[in-house]
Amino acid sequence: MKFLVSALVFLTPALASAHPGHGTLPGESLAHWIVEPAHAAGLLLVLALTAFTAVRVARSSARG
């Protein structure tokens, strides 16, 4: 569990390292973050880890 939380903490800033100048959309637009492959892959990874962690926490708290 500690690994998952650490992974989320360390991977989230990678999404924030975007800069204008790559891709076809302006760097400050929300669409840029969602559509550009460099950010979409990281975003999907963070969302998957978040969902996995939430399920694990829910199961562990249900056990007692």
Summary of the structure (lengths in Angstrom):
residues: 64
radius of gyration: 14.8
end to end distance: 16.2
largest distance: 50.3
contacts: 148
relative contact order: 0.17
helix: 73%
strand: 0%
